[in-house]
Amino acid sequence: MQWLLQDFEDTRKLGDVLTSLGRDVSWHKIIPFVGDLTPRPMIKDPHAVVLFGAYSMWKYAETHQLKPGVFRIAPFLEQSVWHSYLLNGVDAHVMPFGECARLFSGVDTLWFLRPVEDSKEVPGRVMAAQDIAALSARVAALPEEDLPVGSLRADTLVMLTEPQAIDEEWRLWVVEDRVVTYSRYKQAGQVGYAHDIPEDALKFGQKMAQLNSGYAPAYVIDICRTEAGLRIIETNGINAAGFYAAELEPLIYAIEGLGES
């Protein structure tokens, strides 16, 4: 398996482990939004290449027909089998981002905002309604030709939900419907990375992966504990997701297994 990596701090963790295992690794910079790589990689076998880094790398993988390349996912909000387990989503307001200026102007509340697609146009976060409205107005006022490819646009579908109180949060890496590694990334509202997870949370994550078998060959699923129990926060593309404190060797072996199959 040939590993093409964007050169930045988090991906260096993966590169160090790959190098220690004697894997074929090359480092690249990415032209923003376009997704081209510099230096241009020398591809040995297009059916044995995987890319990790910015979300836009999927364009390079698709253009050059690299496999397994980048694992793209469908919006988690559209997965009906998960609806009863979602932290946010069942009662989400889904709308083009350009409509937020009209609906939230003058409103004094907080909302969790993220794109419906796993597009990374804006990270999921809690924002004041007035700030959402102001950003929506600025985006809508820009001519289409002034908006970079991959940036937030007036027609970007976003979901907005009321913020929820969360006790702990974990990221789980799923390959072929199996959790292969994990990391805690927040506890009691404070960011803190640790390679640990309670047994019930791990079982919940594995249950969610099996419940939606075939969702994607590989992806990450973020879960949390609330007063109401364990819930799914969201899913993300595995190639562009932060590693936190996950053990990376199991992830590498699992992805290489995908390439072999």
C-alpha positions in Angstrom: 0.0 0.0 0.0 1.3 3.5 -1.0 0.4 6.2 1.5 0.2 9.8 0.3 0.1 12.2 3.2 -0.4 15.9 3.5 2.4 17.4 5.5 1.0 18.8 8.7 1.3 18.1 12.4 -1.5 15.6 13.0 -0.7 13.5 9.9 2.9 13.4 11.1 1.7 11.0 13.8 0.5 8.6 11.1 3.6 9.1 9.1 5.9 8.3 12.0 4.1 5.0 12.6 4.0 4.1 8.9 7.7 4.8 8.7 8.4 2.6 11.7 6.5 -0.2 10.0 8.5 0.2 6.8 5.6 1.4 4.7 5.8 3.4 1.5 5.1 7.0 2.5 5.4 10.3 0.6 4.7 13.8 1.8 2.8 16.5 -0.1 1.3 19.9 0.1 -2.2 20.5 -1.2 -3.4 23.4 -3.4 -6.3 24.7 -1.3 -9.8 23.7 -2.5 -8.5 22.4 -5.9 -6.9 19.3 -4.3 -3.8 19.0 -6.5 -0.7 17.6 -4.8 2.9 19.0 -4.8 5.3 17.5 -5.4 3.4 15.2 -7.8 3.4 11.7 -6.4 4.9 8.8 -8.4 2.0 6.2 -8.3 3.2 2.6 -8.5 -0.1 0.9 -8.4 -3.3 3.0 -8.6 -5.2 0.2 -6.9 -3.1 0.3 -3.8 -3.0 4.0 -2.8 -4.6 5.7 0.2 -4.5 9.5 1.0 -4.7 11.2 4.4 -4.9 15.0 4.9 -7.3 17.7 3.8 -10.8 16.7 2.7 -10.1 18.1 -0.8 -7.7 15.2 -1.4 -10.7 13.2 -2.6 -10.6 15.2 -5.8 -7.1 14.0 -6.6 -8.0 10.4 -5.7 -11.0 10.5 -8.0 -9.3 12.3 -10.9 -6.5 9.7 -10.9 -8.7 6.8 -10.0 -6.7 5.8 -6.9 -8.1 3.0 -4.8 -8.9 2.8 -2.0 -8.0 6.5 -2.2 -10.3 8.5 0.0 -13.4 7.0 1.7 -16.3 9.3 1.1 -19.5 9.1 3.2 -23.1 9.9 3.0 -24.6 12.5 5.4 -25.2 10.8 8.8 -28.5 12.8 9.0 -29.9 10.7 6.1 -29.2 7.4 7.9 -32.6 6.4 9.2 -31.3 3.4 11.2 -29.4 5.9 13.4 -32.1 8.5 13.9 -33.2 7.3 17.3 -29.6 7.4 18.5 -28.6 10.8 17.3 -27.6 13.6 19.7 -28.7 16.2 17.2 -30.5 15.5 14.0 -34.0 14.2 14.4 -35.3 17.7 15.2 -32.7 19.5 13.2 -33.6 22.6 11.1 -32.1 21.9 7.7 -31.8 24.8 5.2 -29.6 26.5 2.7 -27.1 28.7 4.6 -28.3 31.8 2.8 -31.6 31.6 4.5 -30.1 31.9 8.0 -29.7 35.7 7.7 -33.4 36.1 7.4 -34.4 33.6 10.0 -31.9 34.3 12.7 -31.3 38.1 12.5 -32.1 39.6 15.9 -32.5 36.2 17.6 -30.7 35.8 20.9 -30.1 32.1 21.2 -27.3 29.6 20.7 -27.3 26.9 17.9 -25.1 24.0 16.9 -24.3 24.5 13.2 -22.7 22.2 10.7 -23.0 21.3 7.0 -25.3 18.4 6.3 -22.6 16.9 4.0 -19.2 15.9 5.3 -17.7 18.7 3.2 -15.6 20.6 5.8 -16.9 24.0 4.5 -17.3 25.0 8.2 -16.5 22.9 11.3 -19.5 21.9 13.4 -19.7 24.3 16.4 -22.0 26.2 18.7 -22.7 29.7 17.5 -24.9 32.6 18.6 -27.9 33.1 16.2 -26.8 36.7 15.5 -23.4 35.5 14.4 -24.9 32.9 12.2 -27.1 35.5 10.6 -24.2 37.9 10.1 -22.0 35.2 8.5 -24.9 34.1 6.3 -25.5 37.7 5.1 -21.8 38.1 4.2 -21.7 34.9 2.3 -24.9 35.7 0.4 -23.6 39.1 -0.5 -20.5 37.8 -2.3 -20.6 37.2 -6.0 -20.5 33.5 -6.9 -17.2 33.9 -8.7 -15.6 35.4 -5.6 -16.3 32.2 -3.5 -13.4 29.8 -3.5 -14.2 26.2 -4.4 -15.0 24.3 -1.2 -16.0 27.3 0.8 -19.3 28.0 2.6 -21.9 29.1 0.1 -25.5 30.4 0.2 -26.8 27.1 -1.1 -24.8 24.9 1.3 -27.3 22.8 3.2 -26.7 23.2 6.9 -28.3 21.7 10.0 -29.0 23.7 13.1 -30.0 22.2 16.5 -30.2 23.3 20.1 -26.9 22.7 21.9 -26.9 19.7 24.2 -25.1 19.0 27.5 -22.4 16.4 27.0 -20.4 14.6 29.7 -17.8 12.7 27.6 -16.9 12.5 23.9 -15.0 9.8 22.0 -14.0 9.2 18.4 -14.1 5.7 17.0 -12.4 4.5 13.8 -14.6 2.0 11.9 -13.2 -0.2 9.1 -15.5 -2.8 7.5 -18.1 -2.3 10.2 -15.6 -3.0 13.0 -14.2 -0.5 15.5 -10.5 -0.8 15.2 -9.3 2.0 17.4 -10.6 4.9 19.5 -9.8 8.0 21.5 -11.5 10.2 24.1 -11.2 13.8 23.1 -13.4 15.7 25.6 -14.5 15.2 29.2 -16.7 17.5 31.3 -16.5 20.1 28.6 -12.7 20.1 28.6 -10.6 19.0 25.7 -8.3 16.1 26.7 -7.0 13.3 24.6 -6.6 9.7 26.0 -6.7 6.3 24.5 -9.4 5.0 26.7 -13.1 4.3 26.5 -15.6 2.6 28.9 -16.8 -0.8 27.8 -20.4 0.4 27.4 -19.4 3.2 25.1 -17.2 0.9 23.0 -20.1 -1.6 22.7 -22.4 1.2 21.7 -20.1 2.3 19.0 -19.7 -1.2 17.7 -23.5 -1.7 17.8 -23.9 1.5 15.7 -21.4 0.3 13.1 -23.2 -3.0 12.8 -26.6 -1.4 12.7 -25.6 0.5 9.6 -23.5 -2.2 8.0 -22.0 -1.1 4.7 -22.4 2.6 5.4 -18.8 3.1 4.2 -15.7 0.9 4.0 -14.0 3.2 6.5 -15.1 6.2 8.5 -15.0 7.8 12.0 -18.0 8.1 14.3 -18.1 10.5 17.2 -20.2 9.4 20.2 -20.9 10.9 23.6 -22.5 10.3 26.9 -25.4 12.6 28.0 -28.0 12.5 30.8 -30.2 10.6 28.3 -27.5 8.0 27.6 -25.0 7.3 24.8 -25.6 9.1 21.5 -24.1 9.6 18.1 -22.7 13.1 17.6 -21.8 12.8 13.9 -19.7 10.8 11.4 -16.7 12.1 9.5 -14.5 11.0 6.6 -11.7 8.9 8.0 -9.0 10.4 5.7 -9.4 14.0 7.0 -10.3 13.3 10.7 -7.9 14.2 13.6 -6.3 11.2 15.3 -6.3 12.5 18.9 -4.8 9.7 21.1 -5.9 6.7 18.9 -3.5 3.8 18.4 -2.7 4.0 14.7 -1.2 0.5 14.0 -4.6 -1.2 14.1 -6.0 1.4 11.8 -3.1 1.0 9.3 -3.5 -2.8 9.3 -7.2 -2.5 8.8 -6.9 -0.1 5.9 -4.2 -2.2 4.3 -6.6 -5.2 4.6 -9.2 -3.2 2.6 -6.6 -2.6 -0.1 -5.8 -6.2 -0.4 -9.5 -7.1 -0.7 
